[in-house]
Amino acid sequence: MASSLNGLVAKAQGKTAAIDARMEAQSAWVKYRDSQLRAEWPNPDVGQYDTVYPMCVLIERTRLTKTRVAELQSMIKGSEGDVCGPQWPSNLAMLPSCLRITRLEETWLKR
């Protein structure tokens, strides 16, 4: 996962707002992952789940992490012509020209 996150930062090429948004989303995802695991095995006495509990948690945590990596990879790769796909900063060039935001429009939108 670290290589996918680092790949997104590298593609952002110093665009602070994009990097901050990525960091915020990743922090929220980690909270989601941990909460999801607690919801699946809610008893605080984990001994109740027998000796398979650590393995079960690891399997589910791995599944959740693989899903997240796939999401991050789709942000890195982008999809040409997919106007509803992730628009990570360097993927904007893949949009049809009629849908790209110009610098003037970008400046206006930041107001």
N, C-alpha and C positions, 0 to 999 in steps of 0.2 A: 504494500500500500504506500509505503514511503516513496518509492520511485514514481508512482503515479502522482502523488501530491507534489513532489519536486518537479515533475514534468509540467504540471499546470503552472507552477510559479515561474519556471523558465519561459513558458510560452507567453506569460503575461508581460514579460520584459519591463518590469518596474512599474506596472500600472497598479498603484497602491490600493485603489478601491476594489479591484478585482481580487487581489491577493487577500485583502481583509475579508471580503465576502467568502472566499474559499476557506479561510481559517475559521470564520464563524460557523459556516456550514459543517465543517469537519468536527468542530467542538460539539455542535448539536447532534451530529450523527453518533459520536462516541457516547453521549448521554442516552440517546435512543437505544443504542446497542445494549448498554448496561441495563437500562430499564426493561428492555424486552427480555433479557435473560432472567432478571429478577421476577418478571411477570410469569414466565414459563415455569419457574421453580420458586413459588412464592414463600414457602415455609422457611423461616429463618433458621430452623434446625435442619441444616442440610444433611445431617446424619440420617434423617428419615428417608432420604432418597437412595440409601444403600451405597455400595461402593462404585456403582456405575455413574453416579452423579458427575464427578469431574469429567469423565469421558463424554457424557451427554452435553454438558455445558460447552466443552471444547468443540464438539461437532457442530452445535448450533452457532457458536461464535464464529467458527470458520465459515459456515454458510453465509452468515450475515456479512462477514468481511469480504468474501468473494463477490457478493452482490454489490457491495460498495465500490470495490476495485473496478468492476465492470462499468459502474456509473462514472467514475473518474476517468476511465479510459475513453468513454464516449465523449467526455468533455475535451480530452486531449485531441482525439482524432477528428471530431466533428463529422458532419455528413453533408457533402455538397448538395445544395438545393433544398435541404431540410430547414425551412424557415422557422420551424418550431423546435428544432433541436437545440442543444446547449450552444450558447453563443459566447464561448470563452474568447477573450480579446483577439487572439490571432486567428480565430475561426471566422471572424467577420468578413474576411476577404472571400470566403466561400459562398457568401450570400449573393443572390443575383443583384446586380448593381441598382436596380430600382428599389431594393429593400435596405440598402446600406445607409447608415446614418453618416451624414457629412460632418466634418469638424465644426462647421457653423451650427448645425442642428445639435450636435453633442454639447457644445458650449451653451446653447440656449436651454437644453434640457437640464443642465446642471443648476440653473437658476432656481 
